[in-house]
Amino acid sequence: MDAVARVIKVQLPNYLRSLPIPSTFGGFLKLSGNEWVRLVPLVVTTSVVVYLVVSALVPSKPKKEHEWVNKTVEKEKEKVADTFQIEDLGDKMVCCRCWKSKKFPLCDGSHNEHNKATGDNVGPIIVKRANPSS
């Protein structure tokens, strides 16, 4: 403990007294390169202390739990996958990509409200039967 007390009471004040700290802001412009080098440990140490104090006082953003895309559809399954027979599609099928449709996997337009609320631009996937005459 004596060594720590000696550093704080004797060596640190002596070190600070020996630093070329000017009495005005304009005095910093007159410091030589060698004097700036002597100030580096003090500047770095002060910066680290200020950063640690500020980061301890400023609340950090709460960490989000997993932000799931699928919040409601078939959550008991490991993986949600749907299969359709091409013959059953008719001429066109509109499938949901936002996971908010009440008729999932079919789109009910829920993405429109989602897009307005979030600024997102998600839309459905549209599957069309190829025109046999083309």
N, C-alpha and C positions, 0 to 999 in steps of 0.2 A: 504494500500500500504506500510505502514511503516513496517508491519510484514514481508512482502515478501522481502523488501529491507534488513531488519535485517538478515533474513535467508541467503540471498545471500552474503551479505557483511561481516557478523560476524560469524554466526554459521557454515556455510559450510566451510570457510577457517579453522576455528578451528577444525572441524571434520577431514578434510583432513590432517592437521598437526599432529593430534593425531594417524593417521593410521601407522601401522608398515610396511611401504613400503621400501624394501631394495634398496640400490643404485646399486646393481649388480644382474644379473640373478641368480648367485649362492647363493645370500642371501635369495632367496625364499626357498631354500632347508633347511635353518637353522631356518625358522619360526616355532614357536610352534603351537600346535593345537588351542590354545586360540587366537593367533594372526591371524591365518587363518579365524577363526570365525568372527573376527572383520573386515576382508576384504570382507566378503560375500556380504554385502549390496552394496559396491562400485562395485564389480565385476558384480553383477546382474544388477544394474542400468546401468553400462557402456555397458553391453551386449545388454540390451533392446534398449538403445539409438542407438548403432551401427546397430542393426538389423533394426530399424525403418528408419534410414537414408539410409541404403543400399537398403531396399525394396522400398523406395520412389524414389531412383535414378535409379534402374535397371528396365527397361521396362518389364512389365509382358506380358505373351503370350496373343495374342488377343483371346477373347472368340469366339468360333465358333458358328454360328447359328446351328440350327438342321442339323445334318449330315444325310440327308435322304438316305436310301438305294435306294428307287425308285425315280429317278429324272425326269422321263419322261412318264411313262406308266400310262395312264388313271388317271391323277391327279385330274380330276373333280369328281371322285368317292370317297366315304368315305373309301371303302375297295375294293381292286382288288382281285377278285376270279374268276377262270375259271373252267368250268365243261365240261367234255368230256364223251361221251358214250363209254363204254368199247368195244363195237362192232366196233366203228369207229377208234380205235387206231391202228389196224393192229397188227403186231408182236411186234413192239417196238415204244416207243415215248420218245423223249429226251426233257426234260423241263428245262428252264432257272432258275437258282437260284441266279444269280448275278444282275439281273435287267438291264443288259446292252444290251440285245439282241434286234436287230431291228425287230425280228419276235416274240417277246414275246407273249405268254408264252412259245413258242418253242425256244430251244437253237440254236444260230447261231455261237457259238464258241467265242463270245465276251469276255468270261471269261479268255481266253488265254492271251489277251492283258492286261486285268486288272491284272492278276496274275504276269505278267512280270513287270508291272509298280509299283505294290505295294508289291510284295513278298507274296501275299495271295495265298491260295491254293483252292479256290472255284471251283467247277465243276458243271455239270448239274445233274439233277436227271433223271435216266433212268428207264422207266416203261416198263417191258416186259410181254408179255402174257405168262402165264404158259404153259409149254409143256404138252399137254394133254396125251401124251404117257408115261410120267414118273410117 
